[in-house]
Structure formats: structure tokens, C-alpha cells
Amino acid sequence: MGFREQLEAARAGDQKAQTALGYLFFTGNGVVRDRREAARWFGEAADQGNAEAICNLGYMRVHGEGLSCNFEKGFELYKKSAQLGYPRAMFNLADLYSDGRGTEQDWEKARFWYERAAAHGSIPAYYRLGVMYELGRGVDIDYEMSAEIYRTCFSEEYARAGYRLGLMELEGRGMPKDSHRAAKTLIKAAELLSEEAMLQLGKMSLSGDGMVKSVRNAKKWFSKAAARGNEEAKAILSSDALDGR
């Protein structure tokens, strides 16, 4: 459907067309980018109960894009969309509960909505559950459960899960300590562009823990992490920490 056809359908009250127009104006794809116009079309669809459009309005409220930033209103929009069964809203709502933005911090409700989102196939939501079990946020610490979740997420090439799984293998939390296995896990996470994994591999190259001790390799990993914006890696490279080693 071309732009004119979408516009005509949207004006006729087609909520899918209204939502599609909202995306076009939000991204500037084929039209002049106009976040306020995006909000208007998302609003038209939201008034008809479109869960995706309601979630998008929540995002715009939380991030102050096209609408004034208001965490409380964003929270209510995410909640409404999540209750209508929209997975992305479930994840975003859980984030607000975990951070205490727009509402009181509530780890139990955060877990509930992460679980709901994960049940709909959200790997980031399942990963967040792993973090909760690892750190004991709203639940008892359970390293074995956390590691199992990270393995599942990492099998889907979710880099953050690989980084945290690698640290658990390195430190022996929830499993026997195995620095060589940790190095392999972290290398794969780095290949998936985890800057945290790159940083850790640099440190392991310096110490020789699980890897060949090599300043040259350490610099390589620190440089890769720094290129992706990692501030600690930048600080290490700009200091004299690697001189004379």
C-alpha cells in the first residue's frame, strides 16, 4: 500500500493504516520526519484500542519524543497496552517497575511482566529474569537458574547473556570455576559485539587467566571495546597501565 492509499485508509478510520502512518512520520521514511504528526496518528489508532499504537505513545511519553516527557503517563500507556496483550509493552512496563520510573519500584510486578513478555518469546525479557535471579532482585539468588536462563538466551545469540554467563563461569558461581570455558564464552559474546566481553577479555589477556598472557592481545581487546564506546577500556588505553608489561 502506497502513502496515498495509507493516508486515505487512515482518514477512513483504519487503525492499522493509522499506526503505519505513525511509524512513517516517526522515522521519516518517505515523508518529512514529524514526531508530533506521528503522535497524532498513533493517537487515532490508540483511541480505537490498538495495543501497538498505545505502546508507541507510551514510548514517546517516556522518551519525550513528539510529546512532553512524562513517566507517569508513559507508565499508564504501557500498562494499558500490556493488559491488551502486546509483548513489547509488557517488557517496557517491567522496565519501569524495576527502575521505579513513573511508579513505585516493584520487583514482584517487574518479574510478572518480564515473565509474561518472555512467554511471548521476548529474549531480552528472559535475560532480565536471569539478571534478577543472579542478583537477587525481588527473588532469592539462584545462580543455577540464572545460568540456565543465560545459556538459553545466548543460544539465541543474545550477547549480554553470553557476557554474564562468561563471568559466572570465570568466578564459579552456580557451576565449577572454569576460566578456559569462560574465555570461549566471552570470545563468542565479543563476536556478537558485546563491549563488556571485549573489556573482560582484555583483562584476562593481561592476567593470563584462561588465556595466553599477552599485552598485545590485551591491547587488541581493549581497543575493540573502546571503539564501541566502552569508557573503562578508553581509560586503560590512555593511561600507562599497559606500559612496561
C-alpha positions as CSV (number, residue, x, y, z in Angstrom):
1,M,0.0,0.0,0.0
2,G,1.4,3.4,-1.1
3,F,1.4,6.5,1.0
4,R,-1.7,8.0,-0.6
5,E,-3.6,4.7,-0.1
6,Q,-2.4,4.5,3.5
7,L,-3.5,8.1,4.2
8,E,-6.9,7.6,2.7
9,A,-7.4,4.4,4.7
10,A,-6.2,6.1,7.9
11,R,-8.5,9.0,7.4
12,A,-11.3,6.5,6.9
13,G,-10.5,5.1,10.4
14,D,-8.3,2.1,9.5
15,Q,-6.3,1.6,12.7
16,K,-3.6,-0.4,11.0
17,A,-3.1,2.3,8.4
18,Q,-3.1,4.9,11.2
19,T,-0.4,3.0,13.1
20,A,1.6,2.6,9.8
21,L,1.5,6.3,9.2
22,G,2.6,6.9,12.7
23,Y,5.8,4.9,12.0
24,L,6.4,6.7,8.7
25,F,6.3,10.1,10.4
26,F,8.2,8.9,13.4
27,T,11.1,7.6,11.3
28,G,10.8,10.0,8.4
29,N,10.6,7.1,6.0
30,G,9.4,8.6,2.7
31,V,8.0,11.6,4.4
32,V,9.3,14.6,6.3
33,R,10.1,13.4,9.8
34,D,7.5,14.8,12.2
35,R,7.2,13.3,15.6
36,R,4.1,15.3,16.5
37,E,2.3,14.0,13.4
38,A,3.4,10.5,14.4
39,A,1.9,11.0,17.8
40,R,-1.4,12.2,16.2
41,W,-1.7,9.1,14.1
42,F,-0.7,6.8,16.9
43,G,-3.3,8.6,19.0
44,E,-6.0,8.0,16.4
45,A,-5.3,4.2,16.4
46,A,-4.9,4.2,20.2
47,D,-8.4,5.7,20.6
48,Q,-9.7,2.6,18.8
49,G,-7.9,0.3,21.3
50,N,-4.9,-0.6,19.1
51,A,-2.3,-2.0,21.6
52,E,0.7,-1.4,19.4
53,A,-0.2,2.3,18.9
54,I,-0.8,2.7,22.7
55,C,2.6,1.2,23.4
56,N,4.2,3.6,20.9
57,L,2.6,6.6,22.6
58,G,3.9,5.3,25.9
59,Y,7.4,5.2,24.4
60,M,7.1,8.7,23.1
61,R,5.9,9.9,26.6
62,V,8.8,8.1,28.4
63,H,11.4,9.4,26.0
64,G,9.9,12.8,25.3
65,E,9.8,12.4,21.6
66,G,7.0,14.2,19.9
67,L,5.2,14.5,23.3
68,S,6.3,16.1,26.5
69,C,8.3,13.6,28.7
70,N,6.0,12.2,31.4
71,F,6.9,8.9,33.0
72,E,3.6,8.6,34.8
73,K,1.6,8.9,31.6
74,G,4.0,6.6,29.8
75,F,3.6,4.1,32.5
76,E,-0.2,4.1,32.2
77,L,0.0,3.7,28.4
78,Y,2.4,0.8,28.7
79,K,0.2,-0.8,31.3
80,K,-2.9,-0.4,29.1
81,S,-1.1,-1.9,26.1
82,A,0.4,-4.7,28.1
83,Q,-3.0,-5.6,29.5
84,L,-4.2,-5.8,25.9
85,G,-1.6,-8.5,25.3
86,Y,1.2,-6.5,23.5
87,P,4.6,-8.1,24.3
88,R,6.8,-5.0,23.8
89,A,4.6,-3.1,26.2
90,M,4.9,-5.9,28.8
91,F,8.7,-5.6,28.6
92,N,8.7,-1.8,28.8
93,L,6.3,-1.9,31.7
94,A,8.5,-4.3,33.6
95,D,11.4,-2.0,33.0
96,L,9.5,0.9,34.6
97,Y,8.6,-1.3,37.6
98,S,12.2,-2.4,38.0
99,D,13.6,1.1,37.7
100,G,10.8,2.9,39.7
101,R,10.1,5.3,36.9
102,G,6.5,6.5,36.6
103,T,5.5,4.3,39.5
104,E,6.9,2.8,42.7
105,Q,9.7,0.3,42.3
106,D,8.1,-3.2,42.5
107,W,10.3,-6.2,41.7
108,E,7.4,-8.6,42.0
109,K,5.4,-6.8,39.3
110,A,8.5,-6.4,37.2
111,R,9.1,-10.1,37.3
112,F,5.4,-10.8,36.5
113,W,5.6,-8.7,33.3
114,Y,9.1,-9.9,32.3
115,E,7.7,-13.5,32.6
116,R,4.7,-12.5,30.5
117,A,6.9,-10.9,27.8
118,A,9.2,-13.9,27.9
119,A,6.3,-16.3,27.4
120,H,5.5,-14.4,24.2
121,G,9.1,-15.0,23.0
122,S,11.0,-11.9,24.2
123,I,14.6,-12.9,24.7
124,P,15.5,-9.6,26.3
125,A,12.8,-10.1,28.9
126,Y,14.0,-13.7,29.7
127,Y,17.5,-12.2,30.0
128,R,16.3,-9.7,32.6
129,L,14.8,-12.6,34.6
130,G,18.2,-14.1,34.6
131,V,19.7,-10.9,36.0
132,M,17.1,-10.9,38.7
133,Y,18.0,-14.4,39.8
134,E,21.7,-13.7,39.6
135,L,21.5,-10.5,41.7
136,G,18.6,-11.4,44.0
137,R,16.3,-8.6,42.9
138,G,12.8,-9.5,44.1
139,V,13.7,-13.2,44.3
140,D,16.2,-15.3,46.2
141,I,19.6,-15.5,44.5
142,D,19.7,-18.7,42.3
143,Y,22.8,-18.9,40.3
144,E,21.9,-22.2,38.7
145,M,18.6,-20.7,37.4
146,S,20.3,-17.6,36.2
147,A,23.0,-19.6,34.3
148,E,20.3,-21.7,32.7
149,I,18.4,-18.6,31.5
150,Y,21.7,-17.1,30.2
151,R,22.5,-20.2,28.3
152,T,19.1,-20.2,26.6
153,C,19.4,-16.5,25.7
154,F,23.0,-17.0,24.5
155,S,21.9,-19.8,22.3
156,E,19.7,-17.2,20.6
157,E,22.8,-15.1,20.2
158,Y,21.9,-12.5,22.8
159,A,25.3,-11.1,23.6
160,R,24.6,-9.7,27.0
161,A,23.6,-13.1,28.3
162,G,26.9,-14.5,27.0
163,Y,28.9,-11.9,28.8
164,R,27.2,-12.5,32.2
165,L,27.4,-16.3,31.7
166,G,31.1,-16.0,31.0
167,L,31.6,-14.1,34.2
168,M,29.7,-16.8,36.1
169,E,32.0,-19.4,34.6
170,L,35.1,-17.4,35.4
171,E,34.0,-16.8,39.0
172,G,32.5,-20.3,39.6
173,R,29.0,-19.1,40.5
174,G,26.4,-21.8,40.0
175,M,29.0,-24.1,38.5
176,P,32.6,-25.1,38.9
177,K,35.0,-22.4,38.1
178,D,36.4,-22.8,34.6
179,S,38.4,-19.9,33.2
180,H,39.1,-21.6,29.9
181,R,35.4,-22.2,29.2
182,A,34.7,-18.6,30.3
183,A,37.2,-17.3,27.8
184,K,35.5,-19.3,25.0
185,T,32.1,-17.9,26.1
186,L,33.3,-14.4,26.3
187,I,35.0,-14.6,22.9
188,K,31.7,-15.7,21.3
189,A,30.0,-12.8,23.1
190,A,32.6,-10.4,21.8
191,E,32.0,-11.7,18.3
192,L,28.4,-10.8,18.9
193,L,29.7,-7.2,19.7
194,S,29.5,-7.2,23.5
195,E,31.8,-4.4,24.5
196,E,31.7,-5.7,28.1
197,A,33.0,-9.1,26.9
198,M,35.8,-7.4,24.9
199,L,36.8,-5.4,28.0
200,Q,36.9,-8.6,30.2
201,L,38.9,-10.5,27.5
202,G,41.5,-7.6,27.7
203,K,41.8,-8.0,31.4
204,M,42.1,-11.8,31.1
205,S,44.8,-11.4,28.5
206,L,46.7,-9.2,31.0
207,S,46.4,-11.7,33.8
208,G,46.7,-14.9,31.8
209,D,43.5,-16.2,33.4
210,G,42.0,-18.7,30.9
211,M,44.0,-17.2,28.1
212,V,47.6,-16.8,26.9
213,K,49.1,-13.9,28.9
214,S,49.7,-11.2,26.2
215,V,49.8,-7.4,26.4
216,R,49.4,-7.3,22.7
217,N,46.2,-9.3,22.8
218,A,45.0,-7.2,25.8
219,K,45.5,-4.0,23.7
220,K,43.6,-5.6,20.9
221,W,40.6,-6.4,23.1
222,F,40.7,-3.0,24.9
223,S,40.9,-1.2,21.5
224,K,37.8,-3.2,20.3
225,A,35.9,-2.3,23.4
226,A,37.0,1.4,23.2
227,A,35.9,1.5,19.6
228,R,32.4,0.6,20.7
229,G,32.4,3.3,23.3
230,N,33.5,1.5,26.5
231,E,34.8,4.2,28.8
232,E,36.8,1.9,31.0
233,A,38.7,0.5,28.0
234,K,39.4,4.0,26.8
235,A,40.8,4.9,30.2
236,I,43.0,1.9,30.3
237,L,44.4,2.6,26.8
238,S,45.0,6.3,27.6
239,S,46.8,5.5,30.9
240,D,50.2,4.0,31.5
241,A,48.6,0.7,32.8
242,L,49.9,-1.3,29.9
243,D,53.4,0.3,29.8
244,G,56.3,-1.9,30.7
245,R,54.2,-5.1,31.0
